Amino acid sequence: QVQLVESGGGSVQAGGSLRLSCKASGRAFTINTMGWFRQAPGKEREFVAAISWSDGSPYYADSVKGRFTGSGDSAKNTVYLQMNSLKPEDTAVYYCVADRTWGPPSRLWSAYDYWGQGTQVTVSS
Protein backbone atom coordinates (compact mmCIF):
# COMPACT_ATOMS: atom_id res chain seq x y z
CA GLN A 1 0.00 0.00 0.00
CA VAL A 2 0.94 3.63 -0.51
CA GLN A 3 0.04 6.55 1.71
CA LEU A 4 -0.12 10.12 0.39
CA VAL A 5 0.11 13.13 2.67
CA GLU A 6 -0.56 16.62 1.32
CA SER A 7 0.56 19.89 2.86
CA GLY A 8 0.68 23.56 1.96
CA GLY A 9 -2.97 24.49 1.55
CA GLY A 10 -4.41 27.65 3.04
CA SER A 11 -6.07 30.95 2.32
CA VAL A 12 -4.75 33.65 0.05
CA GLN A 13 -6.03 36.69 -1.77
CA ALA A 14 -6.53 36.70 -5.52
CA GLY A 15 -3.22 37.11 -7.30
CA GLY A 16 -1.33 35.40 -4.53
CA SER A 17 0.61 32.15 -4.47
CA LEU A 18 0.62 28.85 -2.62
CA ARG A 19 2.76 25.74 -2.89
CA LEU A 20 1.35 22.32 -2.27
CA SER A 21 3.47 19.29 -1.46
CA CYS A 22 2.60 15.62 -1.39
CA LYS A 23 4.82 12.87 -0.07
CA ALA A 24 4.24 9.20 -0.73
CA SER A 25 5.23 6.55 1.76
CA GLY A 26 4.83 2.83 2.11
CA ARG A 27 5.39 1.00 -1.17
CA ALA A 28 6.21 4.27 -2.87
CA PHE A 29 8.80 2.58 -5.09
CA THR A 30 5.90 1.14 -7.11
CA ILE A 31 4.65 4.58 -8.13
CA ASN A 32 5.34 6.06 -11.57
CA THR A 33 2.94 8.99 -11.64
CA MET A 34 1.92 11.56 -9.07
CA GLY A 35 -0.40 14.47 -9.54
CA TRP A 36 -3.24 16.65 -8.37
CA PHE A 37 -7.00 16.85 -8.74
CA ARG A 38 -9.32 19.38 -7.18
CA GLN A 39 -12.97 19.62 -6.27
CA ALA A 40 -14.81 22.86 -5.69
CA PRO A 41 -18.12 22.99 -3.79
CA GLY A 42 -20.96 21.81 -6.00
CA LYS A 43 -18.64 20.87 -8.85
CA GLU A 44 -17.15 17.67 -10.17
CA ARG A 45 -13.64 16.67 -9.35
CA GLU A 46 -11.20 17.78 -12.05
CA PHE A 47 -7.66 17.06 -13.14
CA VAL A 48 -5.14 19.79 -12.35
CA ALA A 49 -1.62 18.52 -13.08
CA ALA A 50 0.48 15.39 -13.02
CA ILE A 51 3.98 14.19 -13.69
CA SER A 52 5.28 10.72 -14.42
CA TRP A 53 8.77 9.67 -13.41
CA SER A 54 9.22 7.80 -16.69
CA ASP A 55 8.14 10.78 -18.80
CA GLY A 56 9.45 13.66 -16.72
CA SER A 57 7.24 16.33 -18.26
CA PRO A 58 4.34 17.76 -16.27
CA TYR A 59 0.84 17.76 -17.75
CA TYR A 60 -1.68 20.49 -16.95
CA ALA A 61 -5.35 21.26 -17.22
CA ASP A 62 -5.97 24.16 -19.59
CA SER A 63 -7.47 26.16 -16.73
CA VAL A 64 -4.15 26.29 -14.86
CA LYS A 65 -1.59 26.41 -17.66
CA GLY A 66 0.76 29.33 -17.29
CA ARG A 67 -0.17 29.83 -13.63
CA PHE A 68 0.57 26.49 -11.97
CA THR A 69 3.83 24.58 -12.13
CA GLY A 70 4.08 20.92 -11.27
CA SER A 71 7.32 19.29 -10.31
CA GLY A 72 8.50 16.22 -8.52
CA ASP A 73 11.39 14.41 -6.94
CA SER A 74 11.20 10.68 -7.56
CA ALA A 75 14.00 10.00 -5.10
CA LYS A 76 11.93 11.63 -2.36
CA ASN A 77 8.61 10.30 -3.68
CA THR A 78 7.32 13.84 -3.48
CA VAL A 79 5.38 16.01 -5.89
CA TYR A 80 4.85 19.75 -5.72
CA LEU A 81 2.34 22.18 -7.16
CA GLN A 82 3.38 25.81 -7.27
CA MET A 83 0.26 27.90 -7.75
CA ASN A 84 0.70 31.51 -8.83
CA SER A 85 -1.77 34.19 -9.90
CA LEU A 86 -4.47 32.42 -7.96
CA LYS A 87 -8.08 33.20 -8.75
CA PRO A 88 -11.24 32.76 -6.65
CA GLU A 89 -12.26 29.96 -9.01
CA ASP A 90 -9.19 28.01 -7.90
CA THR A 91 -10.85 27.59 -4.51
CA ALA A 92 -11.23 23.87 -3.92
CA VAL A 93 -10.02 20.88 -2.02
CA TYR A 94 -6.86 19.68 -3.73
CA TYR A 95 -6.14 15.97 -3.74
CA CYS A 96 -2.82 14.29 -4.36
CA VAL A 97 -2.99 11.14 -6.47
CA ALA A 98 -0.55 8.41 -7.44
CA ASP A 99 -0.52 5.65 -9.99
CA ARG A 100 1.63 2.62 -10.69
CA THR A 101 1.05 2.64 -14.45
CA TRP A 102 3.91 3.57 -16.74
CA GLY A 103 3.34 6.10 -19.48
CA PRO A 104 1.85 9.58 -19.72
CA PRO A 105 -0.35 10.64 -16.81
CA SER A 106 -4.09 10.05 -17.04
CA ARG A 107 -6.58 12.88 -16.56
CA LEU A 108 -9.13 10.50 -15.07
CA TRP A 109 -9.57 10.19 -11.30
CA SER A 110 -10.49 6.53 -11.66
CA ALA A 111 -7.12 5.75 -13.30
CA TYR A 112 -5.22 6.43 -10.12
CA ASP A 113 -4.46 3.83 -7.50
CA TYR A 114 -3.97 6.04 -4.45
CA TRP A 115 -5.47 9.30 -3.19
CA GLY A 116 -4.64 11.67 -0.38
CA GLN A 117 -7.05 13.15 2.13
CA GLY A 118 -7.06 16.53 0.45
CA THR A 119 -5.99 20.01 1.44
CA GLN A 120 -8.15 23.11 1.27
CA VAL A 121 -7.15 26.05 -0.91
CA THR A 122 -9.24 29.19 -0.55
CA VAL A 123 -8.73 32.24 -2.74
CA SER A 124 -10.60 35.39 -1.80
CA SER A 125 -11.35 38.27 -4.15
C-alpha positions as CSV (number, residue, x, y, z in Angstrom):
1,Q,0.0,0.0,0.0
2,V,0.9,3.6,-0.5
3,Q,0.0,6.5,1.7
4,L,-0.1,10.1,0.4
5,V,0.1,13.1,2.7
6,E,-0.6,16.6,1.3
7,S,0.6,19.9,2.9
8,G,0.7,23.6,2.0
9,G,-3.0,24.5,1.6
10,G,-4.4,27.7,3.0
11,S,-6.1,30.9,2.3
12,V,-4.8,33.7,0.1
13,Q,-6.0,36.7,-1.8
14,A,-6.5,36.7,-5.5
15,G,-3.2,37.1,-7.3
16,G,-1.3,35.4,-4.5
17,S,0.6,32.1,-4.5
18,L,0.6,28.9,-2.6
19,R,2.8,25.7,-2.9
20,L,1.4,22.3,-2.3
21,S,3.5,19.3,-1.5
22,C,2.6,15.6,-1.4
23,K,4.8,12.9,-0.1
24,A,4.2,9.2,-0.7
25,S,5.2,6.5,1.8
26,G,4.8,2.8,2.1
27,R,5.4,1.0,-1.2
28,A,6.2,4.3,-2.9
29,F,8.8,2.6,-5.1
30,T,5.9,1.1,-7.1
31,I,4.6,4.6,-8.1
32,N,5.3,6.1,-11.6
33,T,2.9,9.0,-11.6
34,M,1.9,11.6,-9.1
35,G,-0.4,14.5,-9.5
36,W,-3.2,16.6,-8.4
37,F,-7.0,16.9,-8.7
38,R,-9.3,19.4,-7.2
39,Q,-13.0,19.6,-6.3
40,A,-14.8,22.9,-5.7
41,P,-18.1,23.0,-3.8
42,G,-21.0,21.8,-6.0
43,K,-18.6,20.9,-8.8
44,E,-17.2,17.7,-10.2
45,R,-13.6,16.7,-9.3
46,E,-11.2,17.8,-12.0
47,F,-7.7,17.1,-13.1
48,V,-5.1,19.8,-12.4
49,A,-1.6,18.5,-13.1
50,A,0.5,15.4,-13.0
51,I,4.0,14.2,-13.7
52,S,5.3,10.7,-14.4
53,W,8.8,9.7,-13.4
54,S,9.2,7.8,-16.7
55,D,8.1,10.8,-18.8
56,G,9.5,13.7,-16.7
57,S,7.2,16.3,-18.3
58,P,4.3,17.8,-16.3
59,Y,0.8,17.8,-17.7
60,Y,-1.7,20.5,-16.9
61,A,-5.4,21.3,-17.2
62,D,-6.0,24.2,-19.6
63,S,-7.5,26.2,-16.7
64,V,-4.2,26.3,-14.9
65,K,-1.6,26.4,-17.7
66,G,0.8,29.3,-17.3
67,R,-0.2,29.8,-13.6
68,F,0.6,26.5,-12.0
69,T,3.8,24.6,-12.1
70,G,4.1,20.9,-11.3
71,S,7.3,19.3,-10.3
72,G,8.5,16.2,-8.5
73,D,11.4,14.4,-6.9
74,S,11.2,10.7,-7.6
75,A,14.0,10.0,-5.1
76,K,11.9,11.6,-2.4
77,N,8.6,10.3,-3.7
78,T,7.3,13.8,-3.5
79,V,5.4,16.0,-5.9
80,Y,4.8,19.8,-5.7
81,L,2.3,22.2,-7.2
82,Q,3.4,25.8,-7.3
83,M,0.3,27.9,-7.8
84,N,0.7,31.5,-8.8
85,S,-1.8,34.2,-9.9
86,L,-4.5,32.4,-8.0
87,K,-8.1,33.2,-8.7
88,P,-11.2,32.8,-6.7
89,E,-12.3,30.0,-9.0
90,D,-9.2,28.0,-7.9
91,T,-10.8,27.6,-4.5
92,A,-11.2,23.9,-3.9
93,V,-10.0,20.9,-2.0
94,Y,-6.9,19.7,-3.7
95,Y,-6.1,16.0,-3.7
96,C,-2.8,14.3,-4.4
97,V,-3.0,11.1,-6.5
98,A,-0.5,8.4,-7.4
99,D,-0.5,5.6,-10.0
100,R,1.6,2.6,-10.7
101,T,1.0,2.6,-14.5
102,W,3.9,3.6,-16.7
103,G,3.3,6.1,-19.5
104,P,1.9,9.6,-19.7
105,P,-0.4,10.6,-16.8
106,S,-4.1,10.1,-17.0
107,R,-6.6,12.9,-16.6
108,L,-9.1,10.5,-15.1
109,W,-9.6,10.2,-11.3
110,S,-10.5,6.5,-11.7
111,A,-7.1,5.7,-13.3
112,Y,-5.2,6.4,-10.1
113,D,-4.5,3.8,-7.5
114,Y,-4.0,6.0,-4.5
115,W,-5.5,9.3,-3.2
116,G,-4.6,11.7,-0.4
117,Q,-7.1,13.1,2.1
118,G,-7.1,16.5,0.4
119,T,-6.0,20.0,1.4
120,Q,-8.2,23.1,1.3
121,V,-7.2,26.1,-0.9
122,T,-9.2,29.2,-0.5
123,V,-8.7,32.2,-2.7
124,S,-10.6,35.4,-1.8
125,S,-11.3,38.3,-4.1
